Amino acid sequence: MVGFKKKSIMKFGIVGVIALMFFYVVLYFFIQPSNKMQLSIVVKGAEKDYYQVYYLKDNDGELSEEQSVVANYNNAGEFEKLKFPLDNDIKSLRLDLGTKPGQVIISGISIGSILNSYEIYIENVSLEDSHQIENVKNDQESLTALITGTDPYFKLVPPDEITAKVIKDNQLVQKLLVAGIALLTDIIFLIILKLRHDIKFLFRELYQNKKLLYFLSVNDFKTKYAGSYLGVIWAFVQPVITVLIYWFVFEVGFKSGSVHSVPFILWLVAGIVPWFFFAESWGSATNVMLEYSYLVKKIVFQVRLLPLVKVTSSFFVHLFFIILTFIIFLLYGVNPSLYATQVIYYSLCTICFVFSISLISSSLIVFFKDLGQIISLLLQFGMWLTPILWSSTMLPASYRWILKVNPVYYLVEGYRDALINKVWFWERYNQSIYFWLLTTILFLVGITLMKKMKPHFADVL
């Protein structure tokens, strides 16, 4: 018995090492090094203002708002560090020192990567190519200048040695990131290998009971509104009214203009439709064990199918809203392109993600009834924390990564990529990897948790 266990561990170890090497090689060529650096300046001005950095990627290029970054200076009369995220392949910078005349002191300029910050010595900064800047005093510690107009600026060329160091740092970050993702992927692979019989059995259940699953989903969809005069029409009326209210409040009331060159209503619909599907399916799938307790108590019934019943039932409504979304886009003169076919992919992503987290939540709610109310609160907060009614560009670039931690962000922005931004999902390779790794982890936790708790469901219910 001990010998068999040692052989099993050795076999898993060899498979794990081979898989780790394979994942590392694949990911190394798939994940490109970060092409970012950050310009930081420490300034002191007389009034609150905003500073702007324009950057050029070639010597013959022209300045534009698209290639610029803005940072607010809020602490008047005090030194404040302003940060400007940039690409590392720029040739030159133009630093605009606010919009108000007066004295400005710069005590530090640095360019950095995620790992390090490299200082540009003040005495090496030249203001020969400047505008509306006079009485410059430059020493080793600070640069003092008098701003004489509303459009003051000077040009700055990043030293080649600093740019080279930033690129080297980014390449190191790439290697560390690839190693971390490869290791995590390898661990998940080994867990899947260990749970392969449970996973295989689950998919066999889905295939063998596909007709039962469809029947239960249709029946669930009908009975949810049974007894009401309008019946299943209520499933579509409430979301439509919700969209109209948000449209009226934001576009008519707050006078919200176009977002990313499209009418606000199109941008809103593209983001709120996947949220409706996610929120409705997760909320209902969480309570499925309580609602179908009579089936859970039957020993022969495979309870792991029940969350998928609710997800499929919600998907019927989602199909209607996908069609309605395309109709609205056509009415506004926006013809769907080939990118729009990605709606199928992102719908599949939503189904997989909701099913995975529903396996966990539907198992726990049997023993902790308050979980349903907690999830309702999470969905209320999530509606506003996810950039559905507002654009992620409203946040400073350095903080947008926080939004991307939320997996629903991937789904919402995915629909917008398909319908508006015209971006393929593999172009968001970092977000795609993160989403599917997280979904896989939740799925493995879900099937393990339900397997452990299933024998006790009948006793509690």
C-alpha positions in Angstrom: 0.0 0.0 0.0 2.8 2.4 1.0 4.7 1.4 -2.2 1.7 2.1 -4.3 1.3 5.5 -2.7 4.9 6.4 -3.4 4.6 5.4 -7.0 1.4 7.5 -7.3 3.1 10.6 -5.8 6.1 10.1 -8.1 3.9 9.8 -11.1 2.0 13.0 -10.2 5.4 14.7 -9.6 6.8 13.8 -13.0 3.6 14.8 -14.7 3.5 18.0 -12.8 7.1 18.9 -13.7 6.5 18.2 -17.4 3.3 20.1 -17.4 5.0 23.1 -15.6 7.7 23.2 -18.3 5.1 23.0 -21.1 2.9 25.8 -19.6 5.9 28.0 -19.0 7.1 27.7 -22.7 3.6 28.3 -24.1 2.8 31.2 -21.8 6.3 32.8 -22.4 5.5 33.3 -26.1 1.8 34.1 -25.4 2.2 36.7 -22.7 4.1 39.8 -24.0 6.2 41.9 -21.7 4.6 45.0 -20.3 5.1 48.0 -22.5 4.6 50.5 -19.7 6.6 53.0 -17.7 5.7 55.8 -15.4 6.9 59.4 -15.3 6.8 61.0 -11.8 7.4 64.6 -11.0 7.4 66.3 -7.6 6.0 69.9 -8.0 4.9 72.8 -5.9 2.6 75.5 -7.2 0.6 78.4 -5.9 -2.8 77.1 -6.9 -4.7 73.9 -7.6 -4.3 72.9 -11.2 -3.9 70.0 -13.6 -0.7 69.0 -15.3 -0.6 67.1 -18.6 2.0 65.1 -20.4 2.0 64.6 -24.2 4.1 61.8 -25.6 5.4 61.0 -29.1 6.3 57.5 -30.3 8.2 58.8 -33.3 10.1 61.9 -34.1 7.8 63.1 -36.9 4.6 62.6 -35.0 2.1 65.2 -33.9 0.8 65.8 -30.4 -2.8 64.7 -29.7 -5.1 64.3 -26.7 -5.2 60.6 -27.4 -1.4 60.4 -26.6 -1.6 62.4 -23.4 -2.0 61.8 -19.6 -3.5 64.2 -17.1 -2.7 64.4 -13.3 -4.4 66.8 -10.8 -2.3 68.9 -8.5 -4.5 69.3 -5.4 -2.2 70.5 -2.5 -1.6 74.2 -3.3 1.5 75.6 -1.8 2.9 72.1 -1.0 5.1 69.6 -2.8 3.0 66.8 -4.4 4.1 63.8 -6.5 2.2 63.5 -9.8 2.3 60.2 -11.7 1.8 59.8 -15.5 1.6 56.2 -16.9 3.2 56.0 -20.3 4.5 53.6 -22.9 8.2 52.8 -22.8 8.7 53.2 -26.6 8.2 56.9 -26.6 10.8 59.3 -28.2 10.0 62.5 -26.5 7.7 64.1 -23.9 6.0 67.5 -23.5 5.2 68.4 -19.9 2.5 71.1 -19.5 2.9 72.9 -16.2 -0.7 73.7 -15.5 -2.9 76.5 -16.8 -2.3 79.3 -14.2 0.5 81.9 -14.1 2.8 81.9 -11.1 5.8 80.3 -9.6 6.3 76.5 -10.0 9.1 74.5 -8.3 10.0 71.0 -9.5 12.1 69.1 -7.0 12.2 65.7 -8.6 11.7 63.9 -12.0 11.9 60.2 -12.3 10.9 57.4 -14.7 10.2 54.0 -13.4 8.8 50.5 -14.0 6.8 48.3 -11.7 10.1 47.2 -10.0 12.3 50.3 -9.9 12.3 54.1 -10.2 15.1 55.9 -12.0 15.8 59.6 -11.2 16.5 62.2 -13.9 18.9 64.7 -12.3 17.4 68.1 -12.1 20.7 69.8 -13.2 20.5 67.8 -16.5 17.0 69.1 -17.3 17.1 71.8 -20.0 14.2 74.3 -20.6 15.7 75.7 -23.8 12.7 74.3 -25.8 10.0 75.7 -23.6 7.0 78.0 -23.8 5.7 80.7 -21.4 8.4 79.8 -18.9 10.9 82.4 -17.6 13.4 83.2 -14.8 14.5 79.6 -14.6 16.7 78.7 -11.7 18.2 75.2 -11.9 20.4 73.6 -9.2 21.0 70.1 -8.0 17.9 70.0 -5.7 15.2 71.8 -7.6 14.1 73.7 -10.7 12.3 77.0 -10.1 10.4 78.7 -13.0 8.0 81.6 -13.5 4.9 80.7 -15.5 3.8 83.7 -17.6 0.8 82.3 -19.5 -1.9 79.7 -19.6 -0.1 77.2 -21.8 3.3 76.7 -20.3 5.4 73.6 -21.3 8.8 72.2 -21.8 10.1 69.2 -23.7 11.9 66.3 -22.2 13.7 63.4 -23.9 14.0 60.3 -21.7 17.6 59.2 -21.5 18.3 56.0 -23.4 19.9 54.3 -20.5 16.8 54.8 -18.3 14.5 53.5 -21.1 16.7 50.5 -21.5 16.5 49.8 -17.8 12.7 50.1 -17.8 12.5 47.6 -20.7 14.8 45.2 -18.9 12.6 45.5 -15.8 9.4 44.8 -17.8 11.0 41.7 -19.3 11.9 40.5 -15.8 8.2 41.1 -14.8 7.1 39.1 -17.8 9.3 36.2 -16.7 8.0 36.3 -13.1 4.4 36.7 -14.3 4.8 33.7 -16.7 6.4 31.6 -14.0 3.6 32.4 -11.5 0.8 31.7 -14.0 2.5 28.6 -15.2 2.8 27.3 -11.6 -0.8 28.2 -10.8 -2.0 26.5 -14.0 0.1 23.4 -13.2 -1.5 23.2 -9.7 -4.9 23.4 -11.3 -4.0 20.8 -13.9 -2.9 18.4 -11.1 -6.1 19.0 -9.2 -8.1 18.4 -12.3 -6.1 15.2 -12.8 -6.9 14.1 -9.3 -10.6 15.0 -9.6 -10.9 13.7 -13.2 -13.4 11.0 -12.2 -15.7 13.5 -10.6 -15.4 15.9 -13.5 -16.0 13.1 -16.0 -19.0 11.9 -14.1 -20.4 15.5 -14.0 -20.2 15.9 -17.8 -21.6 12.4 -18.2 -24.6 13.5 -16.1 -25.1 16.6 -18.2 -25.1 14.6 -21.4 -27.3 11.8 -20.1 -29.8 14.2 -18.6 -29.8 16.9 -21.2 -33.5 16.4 -22.0 -34.4 16.4 -18.3 -32.3 19.6 -17.9 -34.1 21.3 -20.8 -37.5 20.2 -19.5 -36.8 21.5 -16.0 -35.4 24.8 -17.3 -38.5 25.4 -19.5 -40.8 24.4 -16.7 -38.9 26.7 -14.3 -39.2 29.6 -16.7 -43.0 29.1 -17.0 -43.8 28.4 -13.4 -41.9 31.5 -12.2 -44.6 33.7 -13.5 -47.5 31.2 -13.4 -50.7 32.7 -12.1 -50.0 36.3 -13.2 -52.1 37.8 -16.0 -49.2 38.6 -18.3 -47.3 35.4 -17.5 -43.7 35.2 -18.8 -44.0 38.7 -20.3 -42.9 40.0 -16.9 -39.5 38.4 -17.4 -38.9 40.9 -20.2 -40.9 43.9 -19.0 -38.9 44.6 -15.8 -35.4 44.7 -17.4 -36.7 46.8 -20.3 -38.2 49.3 -17.9 -34.9 49.3 -15.8 -32.9 50.2 -19.0 -35.4 52.9 -19.9 -35.1 54.5 -16.4 -31.3 54.5 -16.5 -31.4 55.9 -20.0 -33.8 58.7 -19.0 -31.8 59.6 -15.8 -28.4 59.6 -17.3 -28.9 60.8 -20.9 -32.0 63.0 -20.6 -31.5 64.1 -16.9 -27.8 64.3 -16.5 -27.2 65.1 -20.2 -24.7 62.3 -20.6 -23.2 62.5 -24.1 -21.7 59.9 -26.3 -19.3 57.4 -24.8 -16.4 56.1 -27.0 -18.1 57.8 -30.0 -21.4 55.9 -29.7 -24.7 57.1 -28.2 -25.0 56.5 -24.5 -28.0 54.1 -24.9 -25.9 51.8 -27.0 -23.0 51.8 -24.5 -25.4 51.3 -21.7 -27.3 48.4 -23.2 -24.1 46.6 -24.2 -22.9 46.6 -20.6 -26.2 46.1 -18.7 -27.5 43.1 -20.7 -24.7 40.7 -19.5 -25.1 42.1 -16.0 -28.9 41.2 -16.0 -28.0 37.7 -17.1 -25.3 37.3 -14.4 -27.3 38.8 -11.6 -30.5 36.9 -12.3 -28.9 33.5 -12.9 -26.6 33.7 -9.8 -29.4 34.9 -7.5 -31.9 32.2 -8.6 -29.3 29.4 -8.8 -28.1 30.1 -5.2 -31.6 29.2 -3.9 -32.2 26.3 -6.2 -31.6 23.6 -3.5 -34.2 25.2 -1.2 -36.7 25.6 -4.1 -36.3 22.1 -5.4 -35.9 20.4 -2.0 -38.3 17.6 -3.0 -35.8 16.6 -5.8 -32.7 17.0 -3.5 -34.2 14.5 -1.1 -34.4 11.9 -3.9 -31.2 9.7 -3.7 -31.3 9.0 -7.5 -31.4 12.6 -8.6 -28.2 14.3 -9.5 -28.4 17.6 -7.6 -25.4 19.1 -9.3 -27.6 19.7 -12.3 -30.0 22.0 -10.4 -27.9 25.2 -10.6 -27.6 24.8 -14.3 -31.4 24.6 -14.5 -31.6 28.1 -13.2 -28.8 29.3 -15.4 -30.5 27.9 -18.5 -33.8 29.3 -17.5 -32.2 32.8 -17.2 -30.5 32.3 -20.5 -33.8 32.2 -22.3 -34.4 35.8 -21.3 -30.8 36.7 -22.1 -31.3 35.5 -25.7 -34.3 37.9 -26.0 -32.1 40.8 -24.8 -29.3 39.9 -27.1 -31.7 40.1 -30.1 -33.1 43.3 -28.7 -29.6 44.7 -28.4 -28.8 44.1 -32.0 -32.2 45.7 -33.0 -31.4 48.8 -31.0 -27.9 49.0 -32.6 -29.5 48.7 -36.1 -32.0 51.4 -35.3 -29.2 53.8 -34.4 -27.4 52.9 -37.7 -24.7 50.8 -36.1 -24.3 47.6 -38.1 -22.9 44.6 -36.2 -19.6 43.4 -37.5 -17.8 40.1 -37.4 -16.6 41.0 -33.9 -20.2 40.8 -32.7 -20.0 36.9 -33.0 -18.0 37.1 -29.7 -21.3 37.6 -27.9 -21.5 33.8 -28.1 -18.1 33.4 -26.5 -18.9 35.9 -23.7 -22.3 34.2 -23.1 -20.5 30.9 -22.7 -18.1 32.6 -20.3 -21.0 33.9 -18.2 -22.7 30.5 -18.1 -19.5 28.8 -17.0 -18.7 31.4 -14.3 -22.2 31.5 -12.9 -22.4 27.7 -12.8 -19.1 27.5 -11.0 -19.9 30.0 -8.3 -23.5 28.6 -8.0 -22.1 25.2 -7.1 -20.5 26.8 -4.1 -23.3 29.2 -3.1 -26.1 26.7 -3.6 -24.3 24.2 -1.4 -23.6 26.6 1.4 -27.1 28.2 1.5 -28.6 24.9 2.7 -26.6 25.3 5.9 -26.4 29.1 6.0 -29.8 30.6 5.0 -28.5 34.2 5.3 -26.3 33.7 2.3 -29.1 34.5 -0.1 -29.5 38.0 1.5 -25.7 38.5 1.4 -25.6 37.7 -2.3 -28.5 40.1 -2.9 -26.5 42.9 -1.2 -23.3 41.9 -3.2 -25.3 42.2 -6.5 -26.6 45.7 -5.5 -23.1 46.9 -4.7 -21.7 45.1 -7.7 -24.1 46.9 -10.1 -22.4 50.2 -9.2 -18.8 49.0 -8.6 -18.7 47.4 -12.1 -18.4 50.0 -14.9 -21.9 49.5 -16.3 -23.4 52.9 -15.8 -20.1 54.7 -15.8 -16.9 54.4 -17.8 -13.7 52.9 -16.4 -11.8 55.8 -18.0 -13.3 58.0 -15.2 -10.7 56.4 -12.9 -7.0 57.2 -13.0 -5.1 54.7 -15.2 -3.0 53.6 -12.2 -6.2 52.4 -10.4 -8.1 50.7 -13.2 -6.4 47.3 -12.4 -8.7 47.2 -9.3 -11.7 47.0 -11.6 -10.2 44.1 -13.5 -10.0 42.0 -10.4 -13.7 41.7 -10.6 -14.4 38.9 -13.1 -17.7 40.5 -14.1 -15.7 43.4 -15.5 -14.3 40.9 -18.1 -17.9 39.9 -19.2 -19.3 43.5 -19.3 -16.3 44.9 -21.2 -16.3 41.8 -23.4 -19.8 42.5 -24.7 -18.7 46.1 -25.4 -15.6 44.9 -27.2 -17.8 42.7 -29.4 -20.4 45.4 -30.1 -18.6 48.7 -29.9 -14.8 48.6 -29.4 -14.2 45.9 -32.0 -11.6 44.0 -30.1 -11.1 40.2 -30.2 -11.1 38.4 -26.8 -7.6 37.0 -27.4 -6.2 40.6 -27.6 -7.2 40.8 -23.9 -5.1 37.7 -23.2 -4.1 38.7 -19.7 -7.7 39.2 -18.6 -8.8 36.1 -20.5 -6.2 34.0 -18.7 -7.2 35.5 -15.3 -10.9 34.9 -15.9 -10.6 31.3 -16.9 -8.1 30.4 -14.2 -10.5 31.9 -11.6 -13.5 30.2 -13.1 -11.7 26.8 -13.1 -10.6 27.2 -9.5 -14.2 28.1 -8.5 -15.5 25.1 -10.5 -13.1 22.7 -8.8 -14.0 24.1 -5.4 -17.7 23.9 -6.2 -17.8 20.2 -7.3 -15.6 19.3 -4.3 -17.8 21.2 -1.9 -21.0 19.8 -3.2 -19.6 16.3 -3.2 -18.8 16.7 0.5 -22.0 18.3 1.5 -24.5 16.4 -0.7 -25.0 13.5 1.8 -26.2 16.0 4.4 -28.6 18.0 2.2 -31.6 15.7 2.9 -31.1 15.9 6.7 -31.1 19.7 6.8 -33.8 20.2 4.2 
